[in-house]
Amino acid sequence: MQTVQTKTFQINIPSLFENIRTVWESVRAEHEDGDDAAMIAVGLNENSYYNKFKGNDFAERFYNCCLERRGEVEIVEDKTIEVAGHTSYIRMAKSTMGYFFFFAVLNISEAYSYDFIGDCETGKQAFYIPLFEEAWRTFQYFGNPQEAMEEQQKGLTALFANLSDTVESEKEATQIPEIVDFQIPEDGKESFLVDNIPFEYLPSSTFLVTTTGNSGNDLSINLKATVGNYDDKTHGHILNDYDDGEIYLNFTLKNIYKAGIPTGQVSFKKDRDVINKAYLWKGGFHYSLEFYGELTLKEGWVGFSGYFQNIMETKIYPISFAKKIPLEGLAWQHYRFGSLEEIRTAPKEVVHHLHLTDLARETFPSELFDYINLESFGLFYTDNTSQHIKLTEIPSKINTFTQLKELSFSGIEQVDVIPKEIGDLKKLRSLNIFGSKARTIPPEILMLPELEFCSLSNNHLTELPSTLSSSLKSLYLQNNQLTTLPASILNLPHLKWLNITKNPFESLPPDLQKVEKLDLELEKKQVLLDYEYKGADGKGIIAFKNEIFFAKQDRELINTLDKVIKETDFITYKKGLEMLALWAVALQTTEQDDYNKKGNTRFGGLPDLPPTMEYPTFTTYHKDIMGYQFIAQLNCEELAPYQSYLPREGVLYFFITDQEEFEAKVIYFDGELSALQSAKDLAVDEEFIYDDHGIFTPFRVKVSKYVSIPSFYGDDHLYKGDATNLKELEETNYDEVEAFRTSLLAHAVEPVHGLNSYVFKQHGSPQIEASNKLKGHPEDYIVLLRVSSDNNTGFSFWDAGEIYFVIHKSDLAKGDFSNIFCGLESS
């Protein structure tokens, strides 16, 4: 793997991707694979980009974006994985052009997200999917995305501002050609010209309304052509140098139906349709060229008049084409109609899919009830519409559409009743009702026999029916007024996704936490579900002495804390600081370890393993048996004088799978140190270790106890009781807080690594992460070991980050280290 970093993110790219380019907040990697190439593209994006796509929430808009982002595609699979501690949505799809796509997104805030796109030839995806996913799982973000985007814009502005006088003069001399109205050729001959160079259409050009999905599709026009006798000197200014003169223009077009003939005009600027009516995907052309002009559909022809312009706006090359559309081959029954005007020109038996946007009517159009072949229907009111006239009622005659498989109403804020007649639609697989004032959902609806996906988010629902359809796979109920859920929800055999966030729940069915993908606030999980920690051994927890983890239990440490408080302006925060201050142990690497002493505290290198134990291994995604990466071993007897929570003797060993997954393995040995296998005798080499960093340099450490205090950055979960006023320290001068923290280090040991210390987190805490993953309460977990990036050993966890091993205090009291949570923070 190759680590690539920008100012706001870092990702590991598989080694076979040899051509990697980083431009501001984007990374592009390419691997030449025979006559084609596989690519990875990652970048920071503004969420406003997705607003033009339909959907009730970010995930839906992303999924719909994928349907247009690379032209017409067929969905292969949707799923989610965890990336950088958050849920990443993934859609895999394949195109009619022979490409497979791995689309992924990570939404980090209301304003920003990160995109990942992997593509390869169809037929090779079995090889590339694991590589794409493996790379995406390594992604970590940090820094300030807003500043990075502003810097990127400034860089682009400066780039253009600093063009040479020659370039400026070329730009001034550039003449934009006149864009003329397309006229059908009098001789009926098709044509394709770029910079007056003729191209010949290829037989693989297509005009399709594809049959994929249940909600209809846009018209796809894929024009493929080739130039005769390709020569780089002659054609290199308009074509790339690796497609041998072949090009394509793939358009997906909506709202173009008129009596069975594609009709309309679309204006393009910089490759994009200015009114979001179409999408263009082009290939084979020089990378610097952008597409401008007018696409016309009329009388069975598609034509274009316009030009290519380079990104410096110094060169322009006219482009025009004309091609006859094979009307008889268009399967309009799969077309997604987008307006009443369109369907009024269509035979009623042809209209199977209708999705309306911002319909300015209070009542449902009665004319629609004649379209009894509808398989999908949607009415969407967009967030940015100024439309005040909206639908006020979903008609009971909705049951006229007996063939419906998908039904959506979004933004219907004036509707307060969901009609029970929807329950008559026995073929319905997907139901989406978003943003109504409805307080109940009729039981007939949620008992539909084929209903798999149901989204009822952002309504006013106060209860659900007692019985639900056994076919349900996904149920989204976020942002309602639900106080409980029916017990029958636990009996749904196929239910995998359940989102019930932002509801005022008072109770929930026992065992609801067993739903595979349950989305619910941690606080509610702990109060309403059996979310108690069962112990690493499954036998429950035992009593533990909580006070031993806090600095106030050690006279020397509490005296140090009080002394520093008095010497600073922090006296106001004395009670809160004493309440939260931890009895931590600082560990600082000092000199390289030669392995002459067995069982000593060591960071990096190899461990002195217990007798007869083989080096720990695990099975990778590719079914290979590989070695864990050794991080540290702690001699408990050496550390006993500095704390009272670790075992008094023995050795603790810390391993991770790699710096992507961070799955941890911690082993405790309490036998004689003399019986250990010396690290210098282990037959383990770099190639055996799964992580690319291999074996680190071994170092000894020096040790001291110290007072660890929070970072006072996003630590709201700590500001309770006497610590409430510590929230003010988040607004205090950073240097003052750091000076206070430094003064607490009374010894000459820098806490490069630490036991039972706080960890700076941009979001939450290691204890909260562990609680979400392992159950239980965050306050019952401690950071057993924090390991920072360290030049001595060669530790480098992403962007100078640190990893942490978290354990439940009960397991620590039992001496059971088999259920450890491991995480990463990289700022």
N, C-alpha and C positions, 0 to 999 in steps of 0.2 A: 504493500500500500504506500502511496505517496501523499504526504500531508500538504495540503494547500490552504492558504489562509488569506483572508481579506481583513479589513478593519472591523468587520462585524460578525464574521463566521469563519469556521474552519471545517474542513472535510477531508477524509482520506479517500483518494482515488485509487482504484485497483491498478496494479503495476503495469498491466498490459496496455493501458491507455497512455500511449507514449507522448502524445501531443497535447499539452496542457497550456491554456492561456488564461490569465487573470486580468480583468479590466474592471477597475473600481470594485463594485460589489457583485461581480459575477465571475463565475469560473466555467470554462468550457474545456472538455477533454475529448479526445478522439482516438479511436483505435482502428487502423486500416485492417479490414477483414476481407481479403480477396479483392473483388472488384467493388466492394461497398465499404462502408465504415459504420462502426457503432459509436454513439456519442453520448456524453453526459453533459448536461447544462444545469448549473445551479445559480440562483441569484436572489437578491433582495427585491421585493416588489411591494408597491403600495396596494392596499386592499381595495382601493377605489377601482382598480382594474377589473375586479370581478363584479362590480355593481351592475354592469350592463347585461349580465346573464341572469336568467330567471332562477328563483330559488328563495325559500323562506329563511335560510340561514347561510352562513359562510360555506358550510360543507356542500349544500345543494348547488350553490352558485359555482363552486369549484368543479363539481362533477359535470355540470352543464357546460362549463368552459371547456372541459376536456373533449366534448363532442365536436367542438369547432376549432380547437387550437391548432390542430394539424390536419385540417380538412375532414372529410367524412370518415368516420371510424365506426367500428363495431366493438361494443364493450365485451371484454373478456372476463374481467373480474374486478370487483371493488373490495377493498379491505382497509384496515387501519393497522398501524404499528406504533410503537412508542419511539419517539425521536427527541432527544434533548429534554426528556422529562415531560413531553407533551404528546398528545395524540396527533399523528400525521395521517391525513386522508390520502388514499392511493386509488387510482383508477388505471387499470391496464386495458389497452385497446389495440386493435389492429386495423389498418387501413386497406382500402381496395388497391392501393398502390404497392402493396407488398412490404409494408413497414409495421413493426410492432413498437408500441409506446408504453412507457412506464411513467405515468404522471403522478407526482406527489406534491403535497403542500404542507407547510407547517405554519399555522397562524399563531403569531407571538403576541399580538396586541390588536386593538381596534383598528390601528392604522397600517400595520405592516405584517408581511408574511414572507416566507422563503419558498421558492419554487424549485423543484427538481424534475428534470425530464431526462429519461434515458430512452434511446431508440436504437433499434437494430433491424435487420431483415427478418421478416416473418419466416418462421421455421428455425430460427436460431435463438428464440427467446428462452428456451429451456436452459441454455448456457448462460445467457446474459442476465436473466431476472435475478438469480442469486447475487450477481456482482452489483447490479443496480441497488438492490435492497441492502446489501452489505455496506456499500458506500454511503447510502442515505442514513443508515443507522449510526454512522460515525459522526454525523453532523452535530456541531455545537455552535451556538450563537452567543454573542457578547457585545459589549460596546453600545453605542448610541445609534440606532438605525436612522433616526431623523437627521442627525449631524452627517452621517455617511451619505445619505441621499442628497443633502444640500451640498456636500463637498463634491459629489459626483456631478451635480448640475453645474457647479462653479468650474469644475475641470473641463466639462464639455464647452462651457461658455468661453473659458480661456483658450481652449484648443482652437475654436473657431476665430476668436479675437486675434490670435497670434499667427494667423495665416500670412504667408509671405505676400509681398506686393504683387508677385507674379500670379499667385492663386487668386488674389482679389481682382486683378485685372481680368483673369479668365472668367471669374464669376460674373463680373459686370458685362463681359462680352457674350455670355451665354444667352441665347435666345430661346425662350420657351415656345415651342411650336403651337400653332392653333389647334384646339381640340374641336374637330368638326363632328356634326351629327352622323351617326352611322347610317349608311345606305346599303341596302341589299344589292350585291353585285348584279348588274344587268345581265352579265353572261352566266350567272349562276355558279361561278368558279369560287372555290374556297381559297383563302390566302392567309399567310402568316409572315409578317415582315418585322424585323428588328434592325434599326439603323439602315434601312433599305436593303438588308440582307435577307433573301428568301429562306424560309424554313419549310420543310415538308412534314405534314401531319403523320403521326404514327398510327397504325391500326389499333393500338391499345388505348387511344383516346376514348373517353366514356362520358355518357350523359345518363345519370342514374338518380332514382329516388330509392335509396336502399331500404331493405326490409328489416333492418336490425332494430331491436328495442320494441317497447310497447306504446310509445308516445309519438310515433311518426318521425319523419326526417325531412331535412331541407333538400332542395334540388342540388345535386353535385355535378359540376362540369369539370372534367379533368382533361385538359388539352395537353397532349404530348406531341413533341415535334423534334426534328433533328435538322441540322444544317449539313449540307453536302460537303464532303472533303474538309472536315474540321482541321483548322490550322491555328495554332496559338497566336501567331503574328497577325493573322487576319481577323480572328474572332475573339482574341483574349481580352479585348476591352469590354465585351458584353457577356462573355461566357466564362465559367470557371475552367480550371485546367485538369479536371479529373472525371468529367462525365462524357467526354468524347463527343461533344457537340449536341448532346440530348438535353432538352429542357422540358419543363412542364409548368402549367398554370392551373392550379386546382381551386375552383370557386365553389363555395357553398352559399346558396341563395334562398332567402325566404321572402314571402309576400310577393311572389312573381306569377301566381297562377291566374290565368284569364281564359276561360272556356277551353281548357286543355292545351293552351299554347303559352309557354313561358314568355312573360311580357313585363317590361320595366327597365329602368335605368338605375345604375349604381355608380357613384363617383368615388374614386380612390385617391388617397393622398398618403404618401409614404407607406404603401402597402396596405393601408387600412381603409375600410369603408367609413365615410364620414358620418353616416347615420345608423351604423350598426345593423344594416340590412343584409350584409354579406360578409364572407370571410375569404381571404386569399392566402393560399400557400403556394409558394413558387420554388423552383429548384433548377439547377443547371446554369443559372446566370451568375455573373460576377458578384461577389459578396457585397460590394459597395453600392449596388444599384437598388434604388427604391422605385416603386410602381406608382404612376400618376395617370389619371385619365378617366374616361367614361365608358362603362360597360353597358351595352344595349342588348336587350332581348326583344325580338319582335318577329312576327310572321314566320316563326320556325327557324330563325337564325339567331346566332350570338355573334356580336361584333364589338370591336374595341377601337377607340381612338385615344392615343395618349403618348406617354414617353416614359423612359427610365431616366432618373437623375441620380448622380452619385451623391454620397452623403455630404461632400464638401460643396455641393451645388455649383460645381465648376464644369460639369459635363452633362450633356443631354443627348439621348438617343431615342428617336421616335419609334413607336411600336404600334402596329395595327394588326388586326386579324379579323377574319370572317369565316364562320363555319356553320354549316347547316345542322340543325338539331334533328335527330331521328325521333320524331314525336311518337311514333307508334311503339317505341320501346320504353316509354316512361310509365312507370307503375304509380299512377297518381293516388291509388288507394293507400299508399304508404306515405304520402306527402303530409306534412304538418301544416294545415291551413292556419293563417294568422289573423284573418279579419272576416267580417260579415260580407264585405265587398267581394272577397275571393270566392267564398262558397256560393254566393248568389249566381256565379257564372258556371258552377260545376253541377253535373248530374248528382242527385242526392245519393245515389248508390256508391259514388266515388269518394265521398267525404267520410273518412274513417278517423281522422285526427284533427281536432280543432283546439287551438290555444289562443285565447284572446287576452289582450293587454289593455288596461286602463279603459275599460268599456264605460262610456258615459251614459249609463242607464240605471234607473232604480229598479226596474223589473227585468226579469230574464226574458230575452227575445223569444217571442212565441214561435217565430219562424224556425227556430232551431229544432223544435220537436218533430219536424219532418225528416230529420237526419238520423234515422233509427239505426244506421250502421256504425255510428260513432263507437270507436274502441278506446279513445282517450279524449278527455275534455279538460281544459284548464282555463280559469279566469284569474288573471294576476293584476293586482294594482301595485305599481312600483312605488318605492319609498320617495322618489323625487318627483312624483307627479303632482301637478297643481289641480288635478281633477277633484272637484268637490261632489260631483254627482256619481254615486257608486251604488252598486247592487245593495238592496235592502233585505232581500229574501231569496233563499234557495228554494225553488219551487218544488212542490210535492211531485209534480209531473217529471222530476228528474229520473224517475223509474221507467220512463219511456225508453231510455237508452240501455236496453237490456244486454247489449254487447260490450258495454264499458269494461275495460280492464284497469284503466287509470283515471282517477278523478281528482282534480285539484282546485281549490279556491284559496286565494292568498290575498291578504290585505283587505278582507271584507269586514271592516270595522263597524259597519252599520247593520250587519246581520246578527240576530240574537237567538235564532233557533236553527238547529240542524235537523232537517226533516228525517223522520223514520223511514221514508220511502227509499232512501239510499240503501237501506237494508234489503231491498228487492233486487239489487244489482248483483246477482249470484256469481258473475264471472269476475268481479272486481278483485284485483290483486294489490293495487296501490291506492291509498286514500290519503289526501293531504288537505287539511282544513286549518288555515293559519290566520290568526289575527281577527277572529270574530269575537262577539260578546256572549257567545253561547255558554250556558252554565252546565248543560247536561249533554250527553251523547246517547241517543237511543240504543237500547241493547241489541236491536236487530242488526245494527251496523257492525258492531264489534263481534258479531257471530257469523259474519260472512264466511262461507266455507273455503274460499280460495284467497282470502286477504292475507298477504305476507308482509307488506310494508304499510304502516299507519303512522302518520305524523299529525298530531293534534296540538301542536305547540302554540303558545302565545294566544290562547283563548282565555275564557273565564271559567273553565270547568271546575266544578266543586266535587264531583264524584264520577266514578266509572261504574258500568254495569257489573254485576256479580260474576258473570260468565263471559269469557273471551274466546275468540276463535283459536282452535288448536293449530291453525296454519301460520299464525303470526311468527315472523322472524325478527322484525324490527318494530319497536314501539317508542315513539318520541312524544313526551308529555310535558316538556319543560315549559316553565313560565305560565302555569295555570294557578288555580286556587284549591288544589287537591289537598285533603287532610289525611287521606289514607288510600290504599290500593286494595283491590279484591284479592283474597287468598288464592283464588283460582289462577292468578298470574304465575304461580309457582308450578302449575301443572301443564304449562305450554311447552311441548317437547322440542319445538324448533326455535324458541325465543333466544336470540343471541345478544341483541342490542336493546337496551332499555335506558332511556334518558329521562330522568324525573327531577332534574335540577330546578331550582327557583319555584318551589311549591311549599306552602306552609304546613308541612306534614306534622300530624300529631301522633300517628302510629303507622307502622308498616308490617307486612306479613313477615313472620320469622323465616329465616333462611333466604331472604331476598338477595343477600350478598352472594348467593351461589350463581346468580345470573352472570354469564361469562363476561359481558361488557356492560356492567352497571355504571351509569354516570350519575353520581349523587354527591353532594357536598360532604366532606369528611366529618364535619361536626354532626350532621344528621345521621351518618352511618353509625357513629359512636353512641348516639342517644337512642336511635330507633331500631337498630339492628343488633344482632348478636355479633358484635365486632370486637369482642374481647379476645385478647391474645391467648392462645392455647398452649404456649410453650413450644420450644423446639422439639420436644419429645411427645407433644400432643397430650400431655398429662396435666396441663394447667400450669399456673404460675405459683411460685412460692413467695413468702414474705422476704423482702430485701430491705436493707438499711439505706433509705434514700438520702439521708443526711451526709453520708460519707463522700458524696460526689461534689459537695459544695465547700467553697473556700472558708466559710465561717466555722467549719469544724477543725481547722488547723490554726492554732494561735499565731504562728509566724505569718501565715498568709493574710489572716484578717487584720493583723497589726499593720502589715504592709499596705493593705487596702485603705485602712482608716488614716494612715499617715499621709498617703498620697491625696486622699480626699481633702484633708485639712490644708494641704499645701497648695491646693488649686481652688478654683471657684465651683467645685462640684459638690459642696456640702449639701446643697438642696436635694441632691440625688442619692444621699448616703444610704437610706433604707432600701431603695430599689437596687442599688449596686450590690449591697450586702446580700440581698435576696437572690440575685441572679449569678453572682460571681462563682465560677467553678474552680474546684481544686484540680488543676491540670498539671500535666508533666510535660516539660519541654525536652525534645530530643534533637540534638544537632550533630550532624556528621562531622567527623574530625580528621581521621587518617584512614588510608586504605587498609582493608582487612586482608591479611595473608592466609587466613583459614587455619592458622596454627593453634587456635583455641577453639574447642568445640562448644557450641551452645551459647556463645556470647551474643549480646544484643547486636544485630547487624541489619543494615539496610542495603539492598541490592545484592548482586552476586548470586550465589546459590546457597541453599540451606544446609544445615547439618541435620539430616533427616533421622527420625526415630529408627531404631534397629529393625531390619527386615522390610521396612516400608520402601516401596518403589516410588520414584518421582511421580507426583500427581499428574494425571492426564484427564482429558475430556474429549468427547466426540464432536467434531465441528459440523457445520451445516452440510458440508460435502462428505460427511461420514469418515473423515480422517481422524486418527487418534493423534492428538497433539498435546504438548506439555503446557501446563499453566505457567504464567509468568510470576516469578518469585519477587515479592516486594520487601518483606522484612521478617526477621525473627526477633522475638523479645524474650530475654532471660528474666523470668518473673522474680527470681531471687535478687537479681541485681537491681530491679526496679521497686522492690518491696519497701525500702526506706522512704520513698518519695510519694507513696499513695497507699490507700488501704482497700482498694476495690478489685485489683487483679489477684489471681491465685498467688500464694506466697512463694511458690517454687514451680519449677517446670519451664517449658518453653512454648510460646505461642508462635505459630507460623502463619503468614499472610500471603495469599496468592490471588491473582486475578486471571480470567481467561485471556483478555486482551484489553486494549484501550478503546474499544468500541462498545462492547457489551457490558464490561465491568461486572461480570458475574464473579462472586467472591468464593474463596474456599479458605477457611481458617481451621487450623489443626492445633490441638493442645496435647502436649506430651508431658507427663509428670513423672517419668522414670529417671534413672541415673544418667547424668550428662556424659559420663565416660562411655556409655553404651551407644552413643549417637554415631551415625555414619558421617564422617567428615566431608564437607563440601568439596574438598580438593580431590576426593576419591570418586565423586559422582561422574558417571559417563553421560553427561548431558551437554549437548552443543547448541549453538545458536539456531540451527535449522530445526531442531526439535521443538523449540518454543514457538507457540502459535503467533504471538504478537511480533510485529516487525521490529520492535525495539530489542527483541531478544533477551540477552542476559545483561543486566546492569552491572556497573562497577561496585564491588563490595566495599562498604565503609563501616568503621566503628563509630560509636556515638559518645557524646557526653550528655549528662542528664541533670535536670533540676526541676523542682516543683515551681509552679507559678500561678498567678491569678489570671484566669481567662474571663474576659467580659465580651458581651455581644458586639457586633459591628455597628449597631445602630443604623442599619440600612434595611428598610423593609422588614423590621422585626416586630410588627404589630402583635403577633401571637404571644410575645413575651411581656407586653405592657399591661400587666394585671396587678391588682392589689397595690402594695407599696411601690411597685415598679411602673405604675401608670404614667408618672411624669417623665419617665425616661424617653418617652416619645419626643420630648423637646430636644433631645440630643441629636435627633436626625436633622434638625435645622441649625444645630450649632456648627461653628466653624470647624471644618474637618481637621485642620492642624491642631486645634485645641484638644479634640478627642484623641487623636493619635499621640499627642504628647502625654496625655493622661495614661493611655495604654502602655506607652514605652516606660513610663515611670514605675509601672507595676512589676517590671522585669528586674527584680532586685539582684539577680545572679547573672553571671557572664555567659549564660546559655541562651542562645536565640531559639525560640520555639519554631524552628523550621518545620519540624514534625511534632505531633503532640498526642497525648492521651487525654480523653475527657475534656476536649477543648471546643470552643465555639468555632464554627466554620462560616466564613462569609458566603452568603447566598444572595443572588439577585431576586429569588422568589422562594419563599418558604424557608425550610430548614431541613437538614438531614433527618431529623427525628420525625418531621411531618411526612417526608417521603417514605421512611421506613414504616410508619403507621399505615399509610395508604396501601403499601405493598403487603405488609405482614399482619395487619390488623393491630388492635390495641390503641393505646393513647400515646401521643408524642412524648409527653413528659416522662414516660416509663422507659424511654430509650436513651442511650448515651452513644457518643462517638467514641468507640473503643480505640480507634487509631485514625489519626489524620496524617496524610502523607502529601507533602507539597513537592512541586518541581524543585529539583536540587541539582546544581551543576556538578557536585562531587560524584554522585552516583550516576548521573545522566538521566534522572527522572525528568520527563517533560510531558506533563499531562495536558494535552491541547495547548491553549494559549497561557503558558505558565500557570496552569491550574493546579488543583489538588484533588485527591480522591479521599474518600472516608469510608470506614468500616463501622457500621452501626449495629449494636446488639441490644436486646431487651435486658433490662436490669435483672429480671428473674433468671434468665438463662445465664447471665454472668455469675449470679449467686450460686447457680447449680454447677457451674463449670462446664456448661454445654455450649459449644461454639459452632454448632452445626446449622444454625439458621441466621446467617449474617446478611444484612443489606449493604450493598456497596454502591456508591454514587460518585459523581464528578461535579465539580464547579470550576468553570473557566471564565474569568471575567474579561 
